[in-house]
Amino acid sequence: MVAPDFETHEVGNQVPPRTGVNLYVSDPVLAALVEDLPPPVVDSLTQHGAQWGSAEMADLARLANTVLPHLKTHDANGRRVDLVEFHPAYHALMRRSVGAGLHASIWDAVGDESSVRAVARGARIYMTAQVELGHLGPLSLTSATVASLGHSQPLAEAWLPLLRSRRYDSRPVPTGQKTGALIGFATTEKQGGSDLRASSTRADSMGDGTFRLVGHKWFVSAPMSDALLVLAQTLEGLSLFLVPRFQADGKRNPLKLMRLKDKLGTRSNAVAEIELPGSIGVMVGEPGRGVSTIAETVTLLRVDDALAAAGVARAALAEAVHVVRHRRAFGSPLIDQALMTRVLADMALDVTAATALVFRLAEAVDHSQDNPAEAAFARLMTPVVKYWVTKIAPAIVIEAMECAGGNAYVEDSLLARLTRDVLALPLADGPGNVLSLDVLRVLRRSPEPLDAVLKVIEDGLGSAARSTLNVLRAATAVALADEGSARILTEQLAMTVAAAALRRRFPSVIADAFLETRLGKPWRSTYGMLDARFDARAFVDYVVPRM
């Protein structure tokens, strides 16, 4: 009897890798949401989708999350250097994303893209997040901090040329020697967390326009950036400062990286605890107005968080559908089994709704400068969208892992990394309670934002919106009287605007199914709740077509 040759035995009923997929061409949801963009912009998105869906980018993402950032505090001669060293794969990802303008294009896009900056960049963020989320942190921060620099014309004039550069320059050298620059954000402290006004870091005037900062920051993303925006207390109150890595004379600014956080996810990007032992900074904006100076920066970060969460949810759904199309169980392909198909179809509804919602917000950002109603819509919906999309994305990723089975639970799997990474997004730039309270603050300041949102719902849902609008008005009154119900209002606003966005861009059956199962039913806690009235397989094949 000849023993079986286990080394050459062909493994059956396993799934081929999902690589070499154009992330734009394979995504009819994204295509429907950007179909009105100028053709050259759509062409550029097609190219971006081809690049980021390639096997090369998948491998770079894997390596950047396998060989993690390393803190080097001193050089061989004992001098402090406070550097973060990265695997070359991380730098390769950064070069491609900086080259695509993910860190700056909403500020300097020209030509066909000039009027659709937020939507076009949003599409690139959405596709890039499907492949590697961690490295997007420094790019999102840099893009958002430009809004704060606008409060100081001298700083803007000095830094914007470098921030707008499409050249990624990771060298730790003075800004005068750089070909491009990035800016990070240092606001959170041990004792304060989300309560920024509890900051204990102090800033003392040096009498020459600079300040000496003494204190600490507890959670600093992208600490290797060329400068950090830092909140610190002055005589006038909490103020904002730009703290560059190097001083004007070319000497290293004293800024100590104490340790890197051993994070659950987004591990390719470094997050540090830092001390400011007399670091030199320049004030940004008015003294005592630090929180209001960073307000627009936080808003832009929240838009990016939602875009990235929608992208991660899309990647997880696509991966799960890919697996069940190739794998058999209990005598038939998994995709043909009714319960599996309905679970995937239910997930596809949320992915489509989340994507439609966040791109509706990006569209409002594009129109905010010259359309007061769109600006009002964006003010209220930014915390709403960030809340809902980042809340549902982890549930979608975890459900996708269950659909894919045990192979998804090992670290070789994309879904394992997505599960860890997606959990960062609800925490970033305001957790759920902070966002819900921000919704109430917007509502208390003026009636215009709610009116703008209700008008969008009415335009999208037509006659079906009448009772819904009454419900939202009543929920708003309740939440304003009882802050403890703020999450209920926030979620209702998110899902209703999502339904209106679906009705605007997609076949009516998709919006109808979303309305019926999300707004017309009792509280849901899982997927697979579609009944036989809906063609679950058609939903899956529409959202994730076989390529």
GIWO-V706819 format. One record per run of one state. SS is the DSSP state (alpha for helix, beta for strand, coil for the rest). FROM is the first residue (numbers start at 1). LEN is the number of residues. Records with the same first field share a line. If there is no record, write none. Layout:
SS: FROM-LEN  FROM-LEN
This chain:
coil: 1-27  34-5  53-2  65-5  75-5  86-2  100-5  109-2  114-3  130-6  150-3  164-11  178-5  187-9  199-3  206-4  222-5  235-2  245-1  247-5  253-3  261-10  285-5  294-1  327-1  330-2  337-1  368-4  405-1  410-4  428-4  446-2  482-1  506-2  520-16  544-4
alpha: 28-6  39-14  55-10  88-12  105-4  111-3  117-13  136-14  153-11  175-3  196-3  290-4  295-32  334-3  338-30  372-33  406-4  414-14  432-14  448-34  483-23  508-12  536-8
beta: 70-5  80-6  183-4  202-4  210-12  227-8  237-8  246-1  252-1  256-5  271-14  328-2  332-2
